[in-house]
Amino acid sequence: MLRKYKNKLVAVLVAVSMLAMQAIPVAAQGSGNGLSISPTKAEFSIEKGKAETVSIQVKNLTKGKVIAKAFVNDFEADSDTGNPKLIIDRTSEVSSSSLATFILGLEDVALGPEETKEVLLTIQVPENAISGAYFGAIRFTSVPDAGDGTKPDSQVSLNASVATILLVEVPGNITQKIQVQNVQVLNAAGKSASIFTSVPKKVAVDVKNTGNGFAKPFGKVLVKNMNGSQVDSYELNDTVPRGNVLPNTTRSFKNDIKGIKLPGRYTVEANVSFAKGEILLVTASFWYLPIWFLAIAGILLVALVVAAIYLYKRYISRPVSKRS
């Protein structure tokens, strides 16, 4: 029996390792086991035929010499959080939004113990580039330096990878367009529902970018009770800077919901806008019916049924001449 569970555990670990090699989240890739990097994200607007310089600080956090091996990776956005996931072993065709061919001057960096070096890169936009959004990640991963008396490891250590996310928009024929695909109310487990026996925790507004530029949606979300009175409100995507939705992707913006106290029907109104000022209104309704309320309602219902049966029996037990 023990051997059976051991085999299952090994299989699960292997599967997780294979998935990790396909897409690595980099939402908090400011530092890894051996390196740190700054900044973690940079945004540019670069005209066709023009170039911009990117300054990246890479620091060796260890007491030994290392080589910070440099890579340019594409990434995809997590639909739930919007956080980027690096694509390490790409098996599909390179995205038309890839920034890889724009990067010049990327080389490995030799770092001494606890040393920091500035890496200067050039983002060169070709004259024939198509207007729109381009994105990618400059990734560094540490391997021991041969001069440190140890044999360099030819394999990349995923735990030591750090990355700077680059977002570049090429001006021109930019289409700004979004769709609010869904508004959901979530419980403590993150599941959507229309009837809640405990107070719901979050509102999720799913926004799809159907344009070819970066979308930074914003707006106001209102929560109203069954009388139409507002019980809660908040600003959508109010971080500084605002979160991006990549072209042809959907991102779910989640916020805490408050003001749900009394049983009844509630409505969520999401008023979402973007650069051109068009406002999209999407609503969703749900019921808050706590256990104590259902218990009282159940007791009252049983009492009414019992009372109806009692009155009916009394009625039919009376002589026909007295029924009126």
TARADA-V261970 format. One record per pair of residues at least 12 apart in sequence whose ideal C-beta (glycine too) atoms are under 6 Angstrom apart, sorted by the first residue. I is the first residue (numbers start at 0). J is the second residue. D is the distance in Angstrom with one decimal. If there is no record, write none. Layout:
BEGIN
I,J,D  I,J,D
END
This chain:
BEGIN
20,87,5.9  20,88,5.6  22,84,3.9  22,86,6.0  23,85,4.5  24,82,5.7  24,84,5.0  25,83,5.3  25,85,5.5  25,162,4.7  26,82,3.5  28,161,5.0  28,162,4.6  31,159,4.4  31,160,5.5  31,161,4.7  32,158,4.5  32,159,4.7  33,60,5.7  33,61,5.3  33,141,4.1  33,159,4.2  34,139,5.8  34,141,5.0  34,159,5.8  34,161,4.9  35,58,4.6  35,60,5.9  36,57,5.6  36,161,4.0  36,163,5.9  37,56,4.6  40,164,4.4  41,165,5.7  42,166,4.5  43,167,4.9  44,168,5.0  45,124,4.7  45,167,5.8  46,170,5.7  47,124,5.7  47,126,5.5  47,128,5.3  48,126,4.3  49,124,5.9  50,121,5.4  50,123,4.5  51,122,4.9  52,119,5.9  52,121,5.9  53,120,4.5  54,117,5.9  54,119,5.9  55,118,4.5  55,163,5.4  56,115,5.8  56,117,5.8  57,108,5.7  57,116,5.8  57,118,5.8  57,139,5.6  58,115,4.2  59,110,3.7  59,113,6.0  59,114,5.2  62,112,5.0  63,147,5.0  64,111,5.6  64,144,3.7  64,146,5.8  64,147,4.2  65,110,5.3  65,141,4.2  65,144,5.6  66,107,5.6  66,109,5.7  66,142,5.3  66,144,5.3  67,108,4.2  67,110,5.8  67,139,4.3  67,141,5.7  68,107,5.1  68,140,5.4  69,105,4.9  69,107,5.4  69,139,5.7  70,138,4.5  71,99,4.7  71,102,5.2  71,135,5.8  72,85,4.7  72,136,4.8  72,138,5.3  73,86,4.8  73,94,5.8  73,97,5.1  73,135,5.7  74,86,6.0  74,136,5.3  76,245,5.0  76,248,5.1  78,249,5.4  79,251,5.4  81,242,5.4  81,250,4.3  83,164,5.6  85,136,5.7  96,132,5.9  96,133,5.3  96,134,6.0  98,133,4.6  98,134,5.7  98,135,3.3  98,165,5.8  98,167,6.0  99,135,5.7  101,122,5.2  101,123,5.8  102,120,6.0  103,121,4.2  103,123,5.4  104,120,5.2  104,121,5.4  105,120,5.8  124,169,5.7  128,169,5.3  130,169,5.1  130,171,2.9  130,172,4.8  130,173,5.7  131,211,3.8  131,212,5.9  132,168,5.4  132,212,5.1  132,213,4.9  132,246,5.3  133,167,4.6  134,166,5.1  135,165,5.6  136,162,4.4  136,164,5.4  137,163,4.7  138,160,5.7  138,162,4.3  139,161,5.6  140,155,4.8  140,156,5.9  140,159,5.3  140,160,4.5  141,159,4.7  168,212,5.7  168,213,5.9  173,212,4.3  174,210,4.1  174,211,5.1  175,210,5.1  175,212,6.0  175,273,5.9  175,274,4.8  175,275,5.4  176,209,4.8  176,210,4.2  177,206,5.5  177,208,5.6  177,214,5.1  177,216,5.7  177,273,5.2  178,207,4.5  178,209,5.8  179,206,5.8  179,271,5.1  179,279,4.9  179,281,4.4  180,205,4.5  180,207,5.2  181,205,4.2  182,204,5.4  182,267,5.6  182,269,5.0  182,281,5.1  182,283,4.1  183,203,4.5  184,199,4.8  184,202,5.8  184,285,4.8  185,200,6.0  185,201,4.4  185,203,5.8  186,199,5.8  187,200,5.1  193,285,5.1  194,286,4.7  195,287,5.2  196,289,5.9  196,290,5.4  198,259,5.0  199,256,5.6  201,253,5.0  201,255,5.9  201,256,5.9  202,254,5.7  202,256,5.1  202,267,5.6  203,251,4.9  203,253,4.8  204,252,4.9  204,269,4.9  205,249,5.7  205,251,4.9  206,244,5.6  206,250,5.8  207,249,4.3  208,244,4.1  208,246,5.4  211,246,5.4  213,243,4.7  214,244,4.3  214,273,5.7  215,241,4.1  215,243,6.0  216,236,5.6  216,271,5.3  216,273,5.3  217,235,5.8  217,236,5.3  218,235,4.7  218,270,4.7  218,271,4.2  218,272,5.0  219,270,5.0  220,233,5.6  220,235,5.6  220,269,5.0  221,268,4.5  222,258,6.0  222,267,5.5  223,266,5.0  224,265,5.7  225,263,4.6  225,264,4.4  230,258,3.3  231,257,4.6  231,258,3.7  233,254,5.3  235,252,5.7  236,252,5.5  259,287,5.4  262,287,5.7  262,288,5.5  262,292,4.4  264,286,5.4  265,285,5.8  266,282,5.8  266,284,4.8  267,283,4.9  268,282,5.1  269,281,4.9
END
